[in-house]
Amino acid sequence: MSQELPDKDENDLSLFYEAVKGARPVKTNRILHTPKKPKPIPRQLIRDEQQALVDSLSDHYIPAHELESGEELLYLREGQSPMVLSKLRRGHWVVQAHIDLHGLISDEARLYVSEFIADCKKRGLRCVRIVHGKGLGSRNKEPVLKHKLRNWLMQKDEVIAYAQARANDGGSGAVIVLLKA
């Protein structure tokens, strides 16, 4: 007495058709949502902008106006009051951001400084510290990045002045930079 049960899928399908036999499609003004394709990443534009940042700073820049005080780094953009530099040296402005260039080669450091200054400008930061090191780990035990950084900073329009950091901020291994508002 083996009785075969109707196939479950057939039974379910016939029940479904019976339930919807008088149904009509609903008219709607809504457009079905189709996911948008993501915007392409402008890789070439990003590479071009990074290269422009690198190209904007030269290692061979010879400044017309530079204040030298032995080994101490000092710079004041032409047309600025000497009081600005004096206040910067005394720590009048609070350091709002900083970067450390230790371990970077010259090209990496140049790009890092450019990006850092551009980012600070976007964020509206005025006073920043850049640690360049004292050169104790370099071949000749001389600060390579210190002198290059001096030239790079003078080439940036955003830089009003810079001075060697006070001892508690890094001393001769760092520089405090004042940026335009």
N, C-alpha and C positions, 0 to 999 in steps of 0.2 A: 503494500500500500504506500507506495512512495508517491507522494503528491508533490509536484514541482511548484515551488513558490514563484510568483511572477518576479521578473527581474526588477530589483529595487530601483535602478536608474530609469527604466521604462515607466514604472509606476509613478515615480516622482515627476517625470516629464509630463505624463498625461495629466496629473493633478495640476501642474502649473498651467498647462494650456487650457484646462477647464476653468481655472480661476481667472485667467486674463482674456478669455475669448471675446468679451464685449468691450474691452478697454480700447481707448483711443490715445494717441500720443498727445502729451501736453505741449501746447505752443508756448514758447518762451522767447523773450527778447534778449536774454542773457547769452553772451558768447561763452562757450566753454573755455576754461582757463588752460592755456597751453604754456608751459614754462618757456621763458625767454632764454635765448642763447646768451651765455656770458659774454661780456665785452672782451675783445681780444686784448692781451697784454701788450702794450707798446714797447716791446723789448728794445728796438732800435732807438726809440726816443729816449729811453732810460740810459742806454749806452752813450748816446750823444750828449745828454745832460751831464753825465759823469765825466766824460772827456772834456766838456767845456769847463767844468770845475777844475779839473787838473790843469788844463791849458791856461786858466786864468791866473795861475800862480807860477812864476818863473824863478828858478834858482839863480838866474843871472841878472836879477833886478838890481840896479844901482840907485839907491835913493838920493834925491837931491837934498832933502832935509832930514837929518838924523842927529839925535843927541847922543853923544858918547860920553860915558862916564866910567872909564876903565873897562871892566868886564860887565858892568851893570847894563842891562837892557832898558833903554828909555826911548820913547817915541811920542811925539805930539804932532798931530796933523796940522798943517799950515792953516792959520786963521783961528786956531783955538787958543783960549786963554791959558797961560802958564799955570794958573790956579787949578785947572783940570788935572794936570800931571801931578801937581803937588798933592791934591786930594787923593788921587789914585794911589800914590806912593804911601800915603798915611793910612790907607784902608777905609776911606770915607764911604765907598760903595760896598755893599754886601755881595760876595761871590754867589751867583745864582746857578751856575753850572760849571762843570769842569771835565776835561779829558786828560788822558795820560798817554803820551806817545812812546813810552818805554817799549823796546822790543820791535818797533816798526822801522822798516827801511824808509829811505827818503821819499820815494814815490807813494808808499802807503800813507806816510805821515802827511804829505801834502794833500792827498785826497781827503783824509780824515779831518784835517783842519778846515778845508773848504766846506765839507758837508756840515761840520759842527757849527761854523759861523753862519751858514745859510739857515740851519735849523734854529739857532738862537735868534736870528733876525725874525723868522716866522713866528716864534714864540714870544717875541717882544722882550727878550732878556737884554740887559745892559752891561752887566759886569760878569766876566767869566775868567776862569783860570785854565791855563794850558801848561801841563807838566811836560817838559822836554827832556829832563834829566841833566846830569852834570857831566856826562861823557865818560864816566869811570869805567864803563864796560866796552868802550870803543877801542879800536886798534891803537890809536895814538894817545889814548886817555884824554882826548879833547872832545868837547861837546859839539858834535856834528849838527844835530837838529836845532840846537840853540841858535846858531847863526843863520840857518836856512829859515827857521821860523820867523826870525826878525824881518827878513826880506819878504816872506809871504804875507805877513800881517800888514806891512806897509803898502802892499799892493791892493788890499781889500778896502773898498770905499766905506764899508761898514765900521771900520776901525778908526776911532777918534784918537786913542792913545793907548800905550801899554807901558808897563814898568815891571821891573823885576819884583817877584813876590817877596813879601816880608818873610822872615825866618819861619814863622809858624804856618805859612802857606806854601812852603817849598823852597824859599830862598833863591839861590842862584840856579836852581834846577827847575824853576817855574816862572811863568809870566802872568800878570794880571792884565786883562784886556778890557778896555771900555769901548762899547759899541754904540752906534747911533741909536736914538730912540725910534 
